[in-house]
């Protein structure tokens, strides 16, 4: 190892900080100056802030995303920009290779210090904690506790001596049992006094123990606790037994001087000893016999007994020996295990390859029952059901039954048998994915009608958590915003619409009627205010007379007159008179003379062809001006027989929608000769005597005013 590399890290760091700061070290100081608040590479990169690069100044920071062979180069990135520059081929000696790296850069190379804090030595800690050691300063003590237990409660497994390090106690398989730890002084460290502690770190015996529970998802191992040590007192490890023991593995390391004769007594009285650095439970030979090449030898007899006859010597060097038993096939409820024979040296009893022994003399495995105690009850957990909701927070359930094994059969038992165990949860929350949500994608549309009550709409969509449109069923339908609602645009103005009078009278002679159609419709067109239809309905029929009819005899019925409507439904009439027949002819009689006879109908409805479209119009509105010319309007519509808007009317027959009115001057011409000669001309007006010339002249002013009012009224209608 070169002297250049075999330098202490402290010396390199001291040189580094003295080069970056003004820190001066005394001659006897071995540690570097305290590090500054900024990282070493920050200081080196920022030293280039005052040096122009490509014609301008930048602020620099370390760029650490470089390959491994460039870790000792000074690569700096311009702050706020996407480029970096290699400012130097090498960083200052002593700069860490990485942000959290223990290796440092020396002469442009990344060097790792040994456990002796010298670069290049390559020394590492052995399992005994000795830097550069060869693992001879300590012994590994390890064992597997597999004894069958029957009584629920605390059972001692092993004791951990004072000075033990690297302590690890682990259940081989998951079980309902718990591990416990107590100091020899009686203080509980983990799971004492029938109280189960949460997983975590617990101090005891001069060290810190990490207590872990089994991972329900992947690991098959059970409980465990570990500690680095060393312990400063003897600690006892216990098992809180509740179901068959799956086996507990334990190990720790002791210094050599403490491991020559280390022993711990287990609960059943077997002695656990260490040998060759490995501690193992030893099973006594069955009945003290040893199988040797198919012959059975007894141990040496005591000195006060006559020795038994010795068998003849065999030249065979290797023999079969009982070395143990197989694991029990069942942890409870009666299982089976078998003897295991191995090949050993006849003199040293060291285990050798089975091929060195005569296979024909190998004893047959013997079966024996084991673990005949009943199995304790346990909670049997079923599979989780499907989540109650396809999205969002829901619930899922599973079946939890108390069961017990009897003679290789698993039966359901009463839950009270499992009361010593914590009952698993039978229900829990679940969430498959984030639910989609409703979004309003547009404002309300205009109302469907200009007046009265109509509807308006808007777009409502179900949107997933990534913004896609999805089916409405993926959102909560109970929370769906409305996309249609009523809208009230206020009361509608209405007007009476009517057609022209029919040209035909219902009677060919005498009095009859003629008709027209009248409807009340909403007004959307007129620019002048029109009142609602009200009760002043225009008449639908009026009297007509086609002259006197000829006389007839008996009940005389004339021909039915023409229909009052040219199309659609109307009415028609006929004459019905009572006549008396005589030699001279027929004489008209009063109707009661024919009262004993059934009188024929004199009027009936009639149905003509479909009218098709016809023009309908309202009454004229009030004149826009009272004098000097104004205008008045009415609304004209083309309607079908069903009173719906139509385009089938003849345009040239369309009635006028606007006409002039009140064209006379606003200041009427005053006739000086027209005045009232009497003070009570108002009585003449009330008596309607203005139609006579005498009164018209005597009360000229009053009669003129009444005539003007009547003219204006007719114009309005």
Secondary structure, 3 states (H helix, E strand, C coil): CCCCCCCEHHHHHHHHHHHHCCCCCCCCCCCCCCCCCCCHHHHHHHCCCCCCECCECCCEEECCCCCHHHCCCEEEEECCCCCEEEEECCCCCCCECCCCCCCEEECCEEECECCCCEECCCCCECCCCCECCCCCCEEEEEEEECCCCCCCEEEEEEEECCCCEEEEEEECCCCCCEEEEEECCCCEEECCCCCCCCCEEEEECCEEEEEECCCCCCCCCCCEEEEEECCCCCEEEEEEECCCCCCEEEEEEEEHHHCCCCEEECCCCCEEEEECCEEECCCCCHHHCEEECCEEECCCCCCCCCCCCCCCCCCCCEEEEEEEECCCCCCCCCEEEEEEEEEEECCCCCECCHHHCCHHHCCCCCEEEECCCCCCCEEEECCCCCCCCCCCEEEEECCEEEEEEECCEEEECCHHHHCCCCCCCCEEEEECCCCCEEEECCCCCCCCCCCCEEEEECCEEEECCCCCEECHHHCCHHHCCCCEEEEECCCCCEEEEECCCCCCCCCCCCEEEEECCEEEEECCCCCCCCCCCCCCCCCCEEEEECCCCCCCCEEEECCCCCCCCCCCEEEEECCEEEEEEECCEEEEECHHHHCCCCCCCCEEEEECCCCCCEEEEECCCCCCCCCCCEEEECCEEEECCCCCECCCCCHHHCCCCEEEECCCCCCCCCCCCCCECCCCHHHHHHCCCCCCHHHHHHEHHHHHHHHHHHHHHHHHC
